Amino acid sequence: LYGRQFITINPRNTTQTCRDCGFVMGTNGTDKLTLDDRNWTCPNCGIHHIRDWNAAKNILDKGMAKLA
Ligand SMILES: [Zn+2]
């Protein structure tokens, strides 16, 4: 409609997945992030994430992967 490409992706685990190492929260005995967790530190690689930023990057990656 506005000359942009719109792609749908499966949002599953986009919030829970560490963009840097791919670790998924809720696996390996870790607790899943809740809506109150605005920031978190990946227990696998130790990187600090701002939750929505991390999720947005994951969603972008998924969308770009669909284009490729
Ligand atoms: Zn990580």
N, CA, C, O and the ligand as a Tripos MOL2 file, in Angstrom:
@<TRIPOS>MOLECULE
protein
  273   271    69     0     0
PROTEIN
NO_CHARGES

@<TRIPOS>ATOM
      1 N           0.8340   -1.2060    0.0000 N.3       1 LEU1
      2 CA          0.0000    0.0000    0.0000 C.3       1 LEU1
      3 C           0.8770    1.2690    0.0000 C.2       1 LEU1
      4 O           0.5710    2.2200   -0.7190 O.2       1 LEU1
      5 N           1.9310    1.2930    0.7750 N.am      2 TYR2
      6 CA          2.8050    2.4640    0.8380 C.3       2 TYR2
      7 C           4.1480    2.2130    0.1640 C.2       2 TYR2
      8 O           5.1390    2.8770    0.4670 O.2       2 TYR2
      9 N           4.1710    1.2650   -0.7380 N.am      3 GLY3
     10 CA          5.4060    0.9780   -1.4490 C.3       3 GLY3
     11 C           6.4290    0.2460   -0.6090 C.2       3 GLY3
     12 O           7.6190    0.2410   -0.9250 O.2       3 GLY3
     13 N           5.9600   -0.3770    0.4680 N.am      4 ARG4
     14 CA          6.8840   -1.1360    1.3110 C.3       4 ARG4
     15 C           6.4890   -2.5960    1.2720 C.2       4 ARG4
     16 O           5.3650   -2.9740    0.9410 O.2       4 ARG4
     17 N           7.4610   -3.3780    1.6240 N.am      5 GLN5
     18 CA          7.1870   -4.7990    1.6580 C.3       5 GLN5
     19 C           6.7400   -5.1960    3.0610 C.2       5 GLN5
     20 O           7.3840   -4.8560    4.0530 O.2       5 GLN5
     21 N           5.6520   -5.9030    3.1220 N.am      6 PHE6
     22 CA          5.1330   -6.3440    4.4080 C.3       6 PHE6
     23 C           5.2280   -7.8590    4.4610 C.2       6 PHE6
     24 O           4.7100   -8.5600    3.5920 O.2       6 PHE6
     25 N           5.8880   -8.3430    5.4810 N.am      7 ILE7
     26 CA          6.1190   -9.7790    5.6000 C.3       7 ILE7
     27 C           5.6160  -10.2380    6.9610 C.2       7 ILE7
     28 O           5.8570   -9.5770    7.9710 O.2       7 ILE7
     29 N           4.9250  -11.3530    6.9900 N.am      8 THR8
     30 CA          4.5190  -11.9030    8.2850 C.3       8 THR8
     31 C           5.4910  -13.0060    8.6860 C.2       8 THR8
     32 O           5.9860  -13.7590    7.8480 O.2       8 THR8
     33 N           5.7460  -13.0800    9.9620 N.am      9 ILE9
     34 CA          6.6380  -14.1210   10.4720 C.3       9 ILE9
     35 C           5.9920  -14.7590   11.6980 C.2       9 ILE9
     36 O           5.0550  -14.2150   12.2810 O.2       9 ILE9
     37 N           6.4960  -15.8850   12.0620 N.am     10 ASN10
     38 CA          6.0200  -16.5460   13.2790 C.3      10 ASN10
     39 C           6.7040  -15.8940   14.4820 C.2      10 ASN10
     40 O           7.9240  -15.9840   14.6210 O.2      10 ASN10
     41 N           5.9240  -15.2340   15.3580 N.am     11 PRO11
     42 CA          6.5430  -14.5170   16.4780 C.3      11 PRO11
     43 C           7.0180  -15.4300   17.6070 C.2      11 PRO11
     44 O           7.5440  -14.9480   18.6110 O.2      11 PRO11
     45 N           6.8410  -16.7160   17.4580 N.am     12 ARG12
     46 CA          7.1950  -17.6510   18.5110 C.3      12 ARG12
     47 C           8.6590  -17.4690   18.9450 C.2      12 ARG12
     48 O           9.5750  -17.5100   18.1240 O.2      12 ARG12
     49 N           8.8450  -17.2700   20.2250 N.am     13 ASN13
     50 CA         10.1800  -17.1720   20.8340 C.3      13 ASN13
     51 C          11.0110  -15.9670   20.3890 C.2      13 ASN13
     52 O          12.2070  -15.9190   20.6780 O.2      13 ASN13
     53 N          10.4180  -15.0010   19.7010 N.am     14 THR14
     54 CA         11.2370  -13.8370   19.3180 C.3      14 THR14
     55 C          11.6680  -13.0400   20.5420 C.2      14 THR14
     56 O          12.7250  -12.4100   20.5420 O.2      14 THR14
     57 N          10.8340  -13.0740   21.5940 N.am     15 THR15
     58 CA         11.2110  -12.3780   22.8210 C.3      15 THR15
     59 C          12.1880  -13.2040   23.6420 C.2      15 THR15
     60 O          13.0770  -12.6550   24.2950 O.2      15 THR15
     61 N          12.0260  -14.5180   23.6110 N.am     16 GLN16
     62 CA         12.7840  -15.3890   24.5020 C.3      16 GLN16
     63 C          14.1460  -15.8050   23.9510 C.2      16 GLN16
     64 O          14.9580  -16.4000   24.6600 O.2      16 GLN16
     65 N          14.3850  -15.4850   22.6790 N.am     17 THR17
     66 CA         15.6320  -15.9380   22.0610 C.3      17 THR17
     67 C          16.7040  -14.8580   22.1120 C.2      17 THR17
     68 O          16.4550  -13.7120   21.7360 O.2      17 THR17
     69 N          17.8940  -15.2220   22.5760 N.am     18 CYS18
     70 CA         19.0350  -14.3080   22.5620 C.3      18 CYS18
     71 C          19.4790  -14.1310   21.1180 C.2      18 CYS18
     72 O          19.7930  -15.0990   20.4250 O.2      18 CYS18
     73 N          19.5010  -12.8770   20.6770 N.am     19 ARG19
     74 CA         19.8550  -12.6350   19.2820 C.3      19 ARG19
     75 C          21.3240  -12.9540   19.0090 C.2      19 ARG19
     76 O          21.6940  -13.2830   17.8820 O.2      19 ARG19
     77 N          22.1360  -12.8580   20.0200 N.am     20 ASP20
     78 CA         23.5720  -13.0360   19.8050 C.3      20 ASP20
     79 C          24.0160  -14.4880   19.7570 C.2      20 ASP20
     80 O          24.8850  -14.8420   18.9610 O.2      20 ASP20
     81 N          23.4230  -15.3450   20.6090 N.am     21 CYS21
     82 CA         23.8850  -16.7330   20.6160 C.3      21 CYS21
     83 C          22.7750  -17.7210   20.2940 C.2      21 CYS21
     84 O          23.0480  -18.9020   20.0820 O.2      21 CYS21
     85 N          21.5250  -17.2620   20.2520 N.am     22 GLY22
     86 CA         20.4300  -18.1470   19.8960 C.3      22 GLY22
     87 C          19.8410  -18.9290   21.0540 C.2      22 GLY22
     88 O          18.9530  -19.7610   20.8680 O.2      22 GLY22
     89 N          20.3460  -18.6520   22.2610 N.am     23 PHE23
     90 CA         19.8110  -19.3520   23.4280 C.3      23 PHE23
     91 C          18.3530  -18.9650   23.6460 C.2      23 PHE23
     92 O          17.9960  -17.7920   23.5300 O.2      23 PHE23
     93 N          17.5080  -19.9510   23.9630 N.am     24 VAL24
     94 CA         16.0870  -19.6850   24.1900 C.3      24 VAL24
     95 C          15.7930  -19.7860   25.6740 C.2      24 VAL24
     96 O          16.0030  -20.8330   26.2870 O.2      24 VAL24
     97 N          15.3050  -18.6900   26.2530 N.am     25 MET25
     98 CA         14.9290  -18.6950   27.6650 C.3      25 MET25
     99 C          13.7800  -19.6820   27.8760 C.2      25 MET25
    100 O          12.8900  -19.8200   27.0370 O.2      25 MET25
    101 N          13.8280  -20.3590   29.0150 N.am     26 GLY26
    102 CA         12.8350  -21.3910   29.2870 C.3      26 GLY26
    103 C          13.3750  -22.7760   28.9510 C.2      26 GLY26
    104 O          12.7410  -23.7860   29.2550 O.2      26 GLY26
    105 N          14.5530  -22.8200   28.3200 N.am     27 THR27
    106 CA         15.1960  -24.0970   28.0490 C.3      27 THR27
    107 C          16.3910  -24.2580   28.9860 C.2      27 THR27
    108 O          16.8350  -23.2890   29.6020 O.2      27 THR27
    109 N          16.8970  -25.4500   29.0920 N.am     28 ASN28
    110 CA         18.0810  -25.7280   29.9270 C.3      28 ASN28
    111 C          17.8900  -25.3120   31.3780 C.2      28 ASN28
    112 O          18.8440  -24.8840   32.0280 O.2      28 ASN28
    113 N          16.6670  -25.4310   31.8970 N.am     29 GLY29
    114 CA         16.4290  -25.1280   33.3060 C.3      29 GLY29
    115 C          16.3180  -23.6520   33.6400 C.2      29 GLY29
    116 O          16.2630  -23.2920   34.8150 O.2      29 GLY29
    117 N          16.2830  -22.7820   32.6230 N.am     30 THR30
    118 CA         16.1160  -21.3510   32.8940 C.3      30 THR30
    119 C          14.6370  -20.9970   32.9070 C.2      30 THR30
    120 O          13.8020  -21.7240   32.3680 O.2      30 THR30
    121 N          14.3300  -19.8640   33.5340 N.am     31 ASP31
    122 CA         12.9530  -19.3820   33.5600 C.3      31 ASP31
    123 C          12.6770  -18.5480   32.3260 C.2      31 ASP31
    124 O          13.5360  -17.8000   31.8590 O.2      31 ASP31
    125 N          11.4550  -18.6860   31.7970 N.am     32 LYS32
    126 CA         11.0600  -17.8180   30.6920 C.3      32 LYS32
    127 C          10.9500  -16.3770   31.1790 C.2      32 LYS32
    128 O          10.6330  -16.1300   32.3420 O.2      32 LYS32
    129 N          11.2100  -15.4450   30.2960 N.am     33 LEU33
    130 CA         11.0300  -14.0400   30.6350 C.3      33 LEU33
    131 C           9.5390  -13.7530   30.7540 C.2      33 LEU33
    132 O           8.7220  -14.3150   30.0240 O.2      33 LEU33
    133 N           9.2000  -12.8670   31.6890 N.am     34 THR34
    134 CA          7.8010  -12.4660   31.8110 C.3      34 THR34
    135 C           7.6470  -11.0580   31.2480 C.2      34 THR34
    136 O           8.6310  -10.4160   30.8800 O.2      34 THR34
    137 N           6.4150  -10.5880   31.1850 N.am     35 LEU35
    138 CA          6.1670   -9.2470   30.6470 C.3      35 LEU35
    139 C           6.8030   -8.1710   31.5120 C.2      35 LEU35
    140 O           7.0100   -7.0470   31.0550 O.2      35 LEU35
    141 N           7.1170   -8.5110   32.7750 N.am     36 ASP36
    142 CA          7.7620   -7.5330   33.6560 C.3      36 ASP36
    143 C           9.2660   -7.4360   33.4200 C.2      36 ASP36
    144 O           9.9070   -6.4870   33.8710 O.2      36 ASP36
    145 N           9.8220   -8.4060   32.7210 N.am     37 ASP37
    146 CA         11.2660   -8.3760   32.4730 C.3      37 ASP37
    147 C          11.5570   -7.4850   31.2770 C.2      37 ASP37
    148 O          11.4940   -7.9260   30.1290 O.2      37 ASP37
    149 N          11.8760   -6.2250   31.5570 N.am     38 ARG38
    150 CA         12.1560   -5.2700   30.4700 C.3      38 ARG38
    151 C          13.5800   -5.4240   29.9520 C.2      38 ARG38
    152 O          13.8790   -5.1330   28.7940 O.2      38 ARG38
    153 N          14.4370   -5.8850   30.8380 N.am     39 ASN39
    154 CA         15.8380   -6.1000   30.4850 C.3      39 ASN39
    155 C          16.2370   -7.4590   31.0170 C.2      39 ASN39
    156 O          15.7020   -7.9200   32.0250 O.2      39 ASN39
    157 N          17.1630   -8.0910   30.3510 N.am     40 TRP40
    158 CA         17.6140   -9.3870   30.8420 C.3      40 TRP40
    159 C          19.0170   -9.6730   30.3450 C.2      40 TRP40
    160 O          19.4940   -9.0860   29.3740 O.2      40 TRP40
    161 N          19.6550  -10.5880   31.0390 N.am     41 THR41
    162 CA         21.0040  -10.9860   30.6710 C.3      41 THR41
    163 C          20.9770  -12.4350   30.2430 C.2      41 THR41
    164 O          20.4700  -13.2940   30.9650 O.2      41 THR41
    165 N          21.5160  -12.7060   29.0820 N.am     42 CYS42
    166 CA         21.5200  -14.0760   28.5680 C.3      42 CYS42
    167 C          22.4080  -14.9490   29.4530 C.2      42 CYS42
    168 O          23.5810  -14.6330   29.6480 O.2      42 CYS42
    169 N          21.8650  -16.0420   29.9910 N.am     43 PRO43
    170 CA         22.6630  -16.9040   30.8660 C.3      43 PRO43
    171 C          23.7100  -17.7080   30.0950 C.2      43 PRO43
    172 O          24.6290  -18.2680   30.6930 O.2      43 PRO43
    173 N          23.5740  -17.7630   28.7940 N.am     44 ASN44
    174 CA         24.5160  -18.5440   27.9870 C.3      44 ASN44
    175 C          25.7390  -17.7250   27.5730 C.2      44 ASN44
    176 O          26.8720  -18.1610   27.7760 O.2      44 ASN44
    177 N          25.5160  -16.5310   26.9900 N.am     45 CYS45
    178 CA         26.6600  -15.7380   26.5200 C.3      45 CYS45
    179 C          26.9020  -14.5150   27.3810 C.2      45 CYS45
    180 O          27.9200  -13.8420   27.2180 O.2      45 CYS45
    181 N          25.9670  -14.2010   28.3160 N.am     46 GLY46
    182 CA         26.1920  -13.1170   29.2600 C.3      46 GLY46
    183 C          25.9020  -11.7280   28.7290 C.2      46 GLY46
    184 O          26.1700  -10.7430   29.4160 O.2      46 GLY46
    185 N          25.3590  -11.6210   27.5190 N.am     47 ILE47
    186 CA         25.0760  -10.3000   26.9600 C.3      47 ILE47
    187 C          23.7940   -9.7460   27.5790 C.2      47 ILE47
    188 O          22.8730  -10.4890   27.9190 O.2      47 ILE47
    189 N          23.7630   -8.4280   27.7150 N.am     48 HIS48
    190 CA         22.5930   -7.7700   28.3030 C.3      48 HIS48
    191 C          21.6630   -7.3020   27.1880 C.2      48 HIS48
    192 O          22.0980   -6.6940   26.2100 O.2      48 HIS48
    193 N          20.3760   -7.5960   27.3550 N.am     49 HIS49
    194 CA         19.4050   -7.2270   26.3290 C.3      49 HIS49
    195 C          18.3510   -6.2820   26.8780 C.2      49 HIS49
    196 O          17.9230   -6.3990   28.0260 O.2      49 HIS49
    197 N          17.9390   -5.3350   26.0270 N.am     50 ILE50
    198 CA         16.6950   -4.6080   26.2660 C.3      50 ILE50
    199 C          15.6330   -5.4200   25.5430 C.2      50 ILE50
    200 O          15.7150   -5.6130   24.3300 O.2      50 ILE50
    201 N          14.6500   -5.8900   26.2690 N.am     51 ARG51
    202 CA         13.8010   -6.9410   25.7450 C.3      51 ARG51
    203 C          13.1850   -6.6450   24.3800 C.2      51 ARG51
    204 O          13.3010   -7.4540   23.4600 O.2      51 ARG51
    205 N          12.5350   -5.4940   24.2440 N.am     52 ASP52
    206 CA         11.8250   -5.2220   22.9980 C.3      52 ASP52
    207 C          12.7960   -5.0060   21.8340 C.2      52 ASP52
    208 O          12.4740   -5.3010   20.6830 O.2      52 ASP52
    209 N          13.9710   -4.4950   22.1440 N.am     53 TRP53
    210 CA         14.9830   -4.2940   21.1050 C.3      53 TRP53
    211 C          15.4650   -5.6480   20.5890 C.2      53 TRP53
    212 O          15.5900   -5.8700   19.3850 O.2      53 TRP53
    213 N          15.7310   -6.5490   21.5450 N.am     54 ASN54
    214 CA         16.1680   -7.8930   21.1710 C.3      54 ASN54
    215 C          15.0970   -8.5950   20.3210 C.2      54 ASN54
    216 O          15.4000   -9.2370   19.3150 O.2      54 ASN54
    217 N          13.8380   -8.4540   20.7550 N.am     55 ALA55
    218 CA         12.7370   -9.0920   20.0250 C.3      55 ALA55
    219 C          12.5920   -8.4890   18.6300 C.2      55 ALA55
    220 O          12.3590   -9.2040   17.6560 O.2      55 ALA55
    221 N          12.7350   -7.1450   18.5430 N.am     56 ALA56
    222 CA         12.5890   -6.4860   17.2420 C.3      56 ALA56
    223 C          13.6660   -6.9600   16.2640 C.2      56 ALA56
    224 O          13.3950   -7.1630   15.0800 O.2      56 ALA56
    225 N          14.8900   -7.1320   16.7710 N.am     57 LYS57
    226 CA         15.9810   -7.6110   15.9280 C.3      57 LYS57
    227 C          15.7140   -9.0400   15.4570 C.2      57 LYS57
    228 O          15.9980   -9.3890   14.3110 O.2      57 LYS57
    229 N          15.1720   -9.8500   16.3440 N.am     58 ASN58
    230 CA         14.8570  -11.2210   15.9650 C.3      58 ASN58
    231 C          13.7790  -11.2500   14.8890 C.2      58 ASN58
    232 O          13.8480  -12.0400   13.9470 O.2      58 ASN58
    233 N          12.7750  -10.3740   15.0400 N.am     59 ILE59
    234 CA         11.6920  -10.3210   14.0580 C.3      59 ILE59
    235 C          12.2370   -9.8510   12.7080 C.2      59 ILE59
    236 O          11.8670  -10.3810   11.6600 O.2      59 ILE59
    237 N          13.1250   -8.8450   12.7480 N.am     60 LEU60
    238 CA         13.7510   -8.3640   11.5130 C.3      60 LEU60
    239 C          14.5480   -9.4810   10.8370 C.2      60 LEU60
    240 O          14.4640   -9.6690    9.6230 O.2      60 LEU60
    241 N          15.3150  -10.2090   11.6300 N.am     61 ASP61
    242 CA         16.1040  -11.3210   11.0730 C.3      61 ASP61
    243 C          15.1950  -12.3480   10.4040 C.2      61 ASP61
    244 O          15.4960  -12.8410    9.3170 O.2      61 ASP61
    245 N          14.0970  -12.6620   11.0550 N.am     62 LYS62
    246 CA         13.1780  -13.6550   10.4990 C.3      62 LYS62
    247 C          12.5850  -13.1690    9.1970 C.2      62 LYS62
    248 O          12.4540  -13.9340    8.2420 O.2      62 LYS62
    249 N          12.2190  -11.8720    9.1550 N.am     63 GLY63
    250 CA         11.6400  -11.3070    7.9450 C.3      63 GLY63
    251 C          12.6480  -11.3050    6.7970 C.2      63 GLY63
    252 O          12.3110  -11.6570    5.6660 O.2      63 GLY63
    253 N          13.8840  -10.9090    7.0930 N.am     64 MET64
    254 CA         14.9200  -10.8870    6.0700 C.3      64 MET64
    255 C          15.2250  -12.2930    5.5650 C.2      64 MET64
    256 O          15.5110  -12.4810    4.3830 O.2      64 MET64
    257 N          15.1670  -13.2630    6.4440 N.am     65 ALA65
    258 CA         15.4160  -14.6380    6.0450 C.3      65 ALA65
    259 C          14.3570  -15.1110    5.0500 C.2      65 ALA65
    260 O          14.6420  -15.9050    4.1540 O.2      65 ALA65
    261 N          13.1380  -14.6140    5.2200 N.am     66 LYS66
    262 CA         12.0680  -14.9710    4.2920 C.3      66 LYS66
    263 C          12.2960  -14.3550    2.9150 C.2      66 LYS66
    264 O          11.9230  -14.9400    1.8980 O.2      66 LYS66
    265 N          12.9040  -13.1810    2.8860 N.am     67 LEU67
    266 CA         13.1630  -12.5100    1.6200 C.3      67 LEU67
    267 C          14.2830  -13.1820    0.8310 C.2      67 LEU67
    268 O          14.2980  -13.1870   -0.4000 O.2      67 LEU67
    269 N          15.2050  -13.7410    1.5800 N.am     68 ALA68
    270 CA         16.4010  -14.3030    0.9370 C.3      68 ALA68
    271 C          16.0600  -15.5120    0.0610 C.2      68 ALA68
    272 O          16.9510  -16.1030   -0.5510 O.2      68 ALA68
    273 ZN         23.1510  -15.2490   24.4440 Zn       69 ZN69
@<TRIPOS>BOND
     1     1     2 1
     2     2     3 1
     3     3     4 2
     4     3     5 am
     5     5     6 1
     6     6     7 1
     7     7     8 2
     8     7     9 am
     9     9    10 1
    10    10    11 1
    11    11    12 2
    12    11    13 am
    13    13    14 1
    14    14    15 1
    15    15    16 2
    16    15    17 am
    17    17    18 1
    18    18    19 1
    19    19    20 2
    20    19    21 am
    21    21    22 1
    22    22    23 1
    23    23    24 2
    24    23    25 am
    25    25    26 1
    26    26    27 1
    27    27    28 2
    28    27    29 am
    29    29    30 1
    30    30    31 1
    31    31    32 2
    32    31    33 am
    33    33    34 1
    34    34    35 1
    35    35    36 2
    36    35    37 am
    37    37    38 1
    38    38    39 1
    39    39    40 2
    40    39    41 am
    41    41    42 1
    42    42    43 1
    43    43    44 2
    44    43    45 am
    45    45    46 1
    46    46    47 1
    47    47    48 2
    48    47    49 am
    49    49    50 1
    50    50    51 1
    51    51    52 2
    52    51    53 am
    53    53    54 1
    54    54    55 1
    55    55    56 2
    56    55    57 am
    57    57    58 1
    58    58    59 1
    59    59    60 2
    60    59    61 am
    61    61    62 1
    62    62    63 1
    63    63    64 2
    64    63    65 am
    65    65    66 1
    66    66    67 1
    67    67    68 2
    68    67    69 am
    69    69    70 1
    70    70    71 1
    71    71    72 2
    72    71    73 am
    73    73    74 1
    74    74    75 1
    75    75    76 2
    76    75    77 am
    77    77    78 1
    78    78    79 1
    79    79    80 2
    80    79    81 am
    81    81    82 1
    82    82    83 1
    83    83    84 2
    84    83    85 am
    85    85    86 1
    86    86    87 1
    87    87    88 2
    88    87    89 am
    89    89    90 1
    90    90    91 1
    91    91    92 2
    92    91    93 am
    93    93    94 1
    94    94    95 1
    95    95    96 2
    96    95    97 am
    97    97    98 1
    98    98    99 1
    99    99   100 2
   100    99   101 am
   101   101   102 1
   102   102   103 1
   103   103   104 2
   104   103   105 am
   105   105   106 1
   106   106   107 1
   107   107   108 2
   108   107   109 am
   109   109   110 1
   110   110   111 1
   111   111   112 2
   112   111   113 am
   113   113   114 1
   114   114   115 1
   115   115   116 2
   116   115   117 am
   117   117   118 1
   118   118   119 1
   119   119   120 2
   120   119   121 am
   121   121   122 1
   122   122   123 1
   123   123   124 2
   124   123   125 am
   125   125   126 1
   126   126   127 1
   127   127   128 2
   128   127   129 am
   129   129   130 1
   130   130   131 1
   131   131   132 2
   132   131   133 am
   133   133   134 1
   134   134   135 1
   135   135   136 2
   136   135   137 am
   137   137   138 1
   138   138   139 1
   139   139   140 2
   140   139   141 am
   141   141   142 1
   142   142   143 1
   143   143   144 2
   144   143   145 am
   145   145   146 1
   146   146   147 1
   147   147   148 2
   148   147   149 am
   149   149   150 1
   150   150   151 1
   151   151   152 2
   152   151   153 am
   153   153   154 1
   154   154   155 1
   155   155   156 2
   156   155   157 am
   157   157   158 1
   158   158   159 1
   159   159   160 2
   160   159   161 am
   161   161   162 1
   162   162   163 1
   163   163   164 2
   164   163   165 am
   165   165   166 1
   166   166   167 1
   167   167   168 2
   168   167   169 am
   169   169   170 1
   170   170   171 1
   171   171   172 2
   172   171   173 am
   173   173   174 1
   174   174   175 1
   175   175   176 2
   176   175   177 am
   177   177   178 1
   178   178   179 1
   179   179   180 2
   180   179   181 am
   181   181   182 1
   182   182   183 1
   183   183   184 2
   184   183   185 am
   185   185   186 1
   186   186   187 1
   187   187   188 2
   188   187   189 am
   189   189   190 1
   190   190   191 1
   191   191   192 2
   192   191   193 am
   193   193   194 1
   194   194   195 1
   195   195   196 2
   196   195   197 am
   197   197   198 1
   198   198   199 1
   199   199   200 2
   200   199   201 am
   201   201   202 1
   202   202   203 1
   203   203   204 2
   204   203   205 am
   205   205   206 1
   206   206   207 1
   207   207   208 2
   208   207   209 am
   209   209   210 1
   210   210   211 1
   211   211   212 2
   212   211   213 am
   213   213   214 1
   214   214   215 1
   215   215   216 2
   216   215   217 am
   217   217   218 1
   218   218   219 1
   219   219   220 2
   220   219   221 am
   221   221   222 1
   222   222   223 1
   223   223   224 2
   224   223   225 am
   225   225   226 1
   226   226   227 1
   227   227   228 2
   228   227   229 am
   229   229   230 1
   230   230   231 1
   231   231   232 2
   232   231   233 am
   233   233   234 1
   234   234   235 1
   235   235   236 2
   236   235   237 am
   237   237   238 1
   238   238   239 1
   239   239   240 2
   240   239   241 am
   241   241   242 1
   242   242   243 1
   243   243   244 2
   244   243   245 am
   245   245   246 1
   246   246   247 1
   247   247   248 2
   248   247   249 am
   249   249   250 1
   250   250   251 1
   251   251   252 2
   252   251   253 am
   253   253   254 1
   254   254   255 1
   255   255   256 2
   256   255   257 am
   257   257   258 1
   258   258   259 1
   259   259   260 2
   260   259   261 am
   261   261   262 1
   262   262   263 1
   263   263   264 2
   264   263   265 am
   265   265   266 1
   266   266   267 1
   267   267   268 2
   268   267   269 am
   269   269   270 1
   270   270   271 1
   271   271   272 2
@<TRIPOS>SUBSTRUCTURE
     1 LEU1         2 RESIDUE 1 A LEU
     2 TYR2         6 RESIDUE 1 A TYR
     3 GLY3        10 RESIDUE 1 A GLY
     4 ARG4        14 RESIDUE 1 A ARG
     5 GLN5        18 RESIDUE 1 A GLN
     6 PHE6        22 RESIDUE 1 A PHE
     7 ILE7        26 RESIDUE 1 A ILE
     8 THR8        30 RESIDUE 1 A THR
     9 ILE9        34 RESIDUE 1 A ILE
    10 ASN10       38 RESIDUE 1 A ASN
    11 PRO11       42 RESIDUE 1 A PRO
    12 ARG12       46 RESIDUE 1 A ARG
    13 ASN13       50 RESIDUE 1 A ASN
    14 THR14       54 RESIDUE 1 A THR
    15 THR15       58 RESIDUE 1 A THR
    16 GLN16       62 RESIDUE 1 A GLN
    17 THR17       66 RESIDUE 1 A THR
    18 CYS18       70 RESIDUE 1 A CYS
    19 ARG19       74 RESIDUE 1 A ARG
    20 ASP20       78 RESIDUE 1 A ASP
    21 CYS21       82 RESIDUE 1 A CYS
    22 GLY22       86 RESIDUE 1 A GLY
    23 PHE23       90 RESIDUE 1 A PHE
    24 VAL24       94 RESIDUE 1 A VAL
    25 MET25       98 RESIDUE 1 A MET
    26 GLY26      102 RESIDUE 1 A GLY
    27 THR27      106 RESIDUE 1 A THR
    28 ASN28      110 RESIDUE 1 A ASN
    29 GLY29      114 RESIDUE 1 A GLY
    30 THR30      118 RESIDUE 1 A THR
    31 ASP31      122 RESIDUE 1 A ASP
    32 LYS32      126 RESIDUE 1 A LYS
    33 LEU33      130 RESIDUE 1 A LEU
    34 THR34      134 RESIDUE 1 A THR
    35 LEU35      138 RESIDUE 1 A LEU
    36 ASP36      142 RESIDUE 1 A ASP
    37 ASP37      146 RESIDUE 1 A ASP
    38 ARG38      150 RESIDUE 1 A ARG
    39 ASN39      154 RESIDUE 1 A ASN
    40 TRP40      158 RESIDUE 1 A TRP
    41 THR41      162 RESIDUE 1 A THR
    42 CYS42      166 RESIDUE 1 A CYS
    43 PRO43      170 RESIDUE 1 A PRO
    44 ASN44      174 RESIDUE 1 A ASN
    45 CYS45      178 RESIDUE 1 A CYS
    46 GLY46      182 RESIDUE 1 A GLY
    47 ILE47      186 RESIDUE 1 A ILE
    48 HIS48      190 RESIDUE 1 A HIS
    49 HIS49      194 RESIDUE 1 A HIS
    50 ILE50      198 RESIDUE 1 A ILE
    51 ARG51      202 RESIDUE 1 A ARG
    52 ASP52      206 RESIDUE 1 A ASP
    53 TRP53      210 RESIDUE 1 A TRP
    54 ASN54      214 RESIDUE 1 A ASN
    55 ALA55      218 RESIDUE 1 A ALA
    56 ALA56      222 RESIDUE 1 A ALA
    57 LYS57      226 RESIDUE 1 A LYS
    58 ASN58      230 RESIDUE 1 A ASN
    59 ILE59      234 RESIDUE 1 A ILE
    60 LEU60      238 RESIDUE 1 A LEU
    61 ASP61      242 RESIDUE 1 A ASP
    62 LYS62      246 RESIDUE 1 A LYS
    63 GLY63      250 RESIDUE 1 A GLY
    64 MET64      254 RESIDUE 1 A MET
    65 ALA65      258 RESIDUE 1 A ALA
    66 LYS66      262 RESIDUE 1 A LYS
    67 LEU67      266 RESIDUE 1 A LEU
    68 ALA68      270 RESIDUE 1 A ALA
    69 ZN69       273 GROUP 0 **** ****
